[in-house]
């Protein structure tokens, strides 16, 4: 805030130029929550991280992606009555996974995804469904292609998370995921559907998304 609190200045991609970046009060600093100089991963609050996504079915970023979440834990309470099976693609026809998503760093064991914890994800978080997305836009030279990100976001993310924009740091963030997760949190719990298109799926009457939403609301409002 400047001009006697009458002007709000946001830096975002130029967060390194923020005069408050190194303020001892982290709440004053400008930047992503995952940035190394803030280090408050969003996943600890709502079940997903922004830099571990982010884009799908947009420009040159997974333009022919599945469009839905691949289900890995169909027996979870949130899927009750949704008629989903292991390996099903949830919401692919909408598409449910598109534009921006949130994800986490993960690995597979015995056919199931688990958080690595390298990005601050709590051990108790369960990955219910996941699908690959990307932070990098690739130009295949198709006539009429509408490209918007290219290497801008990878450069920003590498510097923010790891402190420098190097090929090695970009590689760590180039490929991400869109996730549906669940975890206990204090006296409550968190359910995360890491896609901007969840509300659109509800508006389109996608019955499985409706069933999952109903289960979450019924449980959390009981």
Residue, then its C-alpha position, 0 to 999 in steps of 0.5 A: x500500500x502506498x500514498x497513505x494507504x490510498x493506492x494498492x500496488x501489485x507486483x506479481x511477475x515483478x515480485x523481486x522489485x517489491x520494496x516489501x519483499x524482504x519485510x520481516x512480516x511475511x504477510x506484507x510481502x508480494x509474491x506467490x505463497x509457494x515462493x521461497x521467500x514466503x514459503x507457505x504452501x497453499x496445499x496445507x490450507x486447501x489441498x493443492x499447490x498452484x505451481x504444481x499444476x497448472x494448464x490444460x486444453x489451452x493454447x499449446x498446453x496439453x491441447x488434447x489432454x484427457x479433459x477429466x480426472x483419472x480416478x484412483x480411489x473410487x471407494x472414497x466417501x466423496x465418490x459415493x453414488x457417483x458410479x466411478x471406477x478405478x481408472x475412470x475419467x471423471x468429467x472428460x466430456x465437459x471438459x472438467x480439467x481445463x484452463x487452470x488447475x492445482x496439483x501436488x508433487x506425487x509418486x506412484x506405489x502399487x498403482x496408487x498416487x501418493x504425495x512426495x511431500x517435497x512441495x510441503x504436502x502433508x503426509x495425511x493428504x489422499x490423492x483421489x484423482x489426478x491427471x497430467x497438466x503442464x506449466x510450459x507452452x509448446x509451439x508446434x507451428x500450427x496455423x492459427x494457434x493462439x499462444x499466450x504463456x510460452x516460457x513466461x510462467x516457467x521462468x516466473x515459477x522457477x525463480x519464485x520457488x527455487x530462487x533462480x530461473x535455470x533450466x534445471x529449476x524449470x525442469x522441476x516444475x515443467x510437468x504438473x498435475x490436476x488433483x482431487x484431494x482430501x485431508x484432515x485439518x485441525x478439527x475439520x477436513x479439506x476437500x479440494x477439486x483443483x480445477x477452475x471448471x468445477x462450477x461449469x460442470x455443475x452448470x452443465x448438469x454433469x451428474x457425477x460432479x453433482x453427486x460428489x459436490x452433494x456428498x461433500x456439502x452434506x458431510x461438511x454441513x452436517 
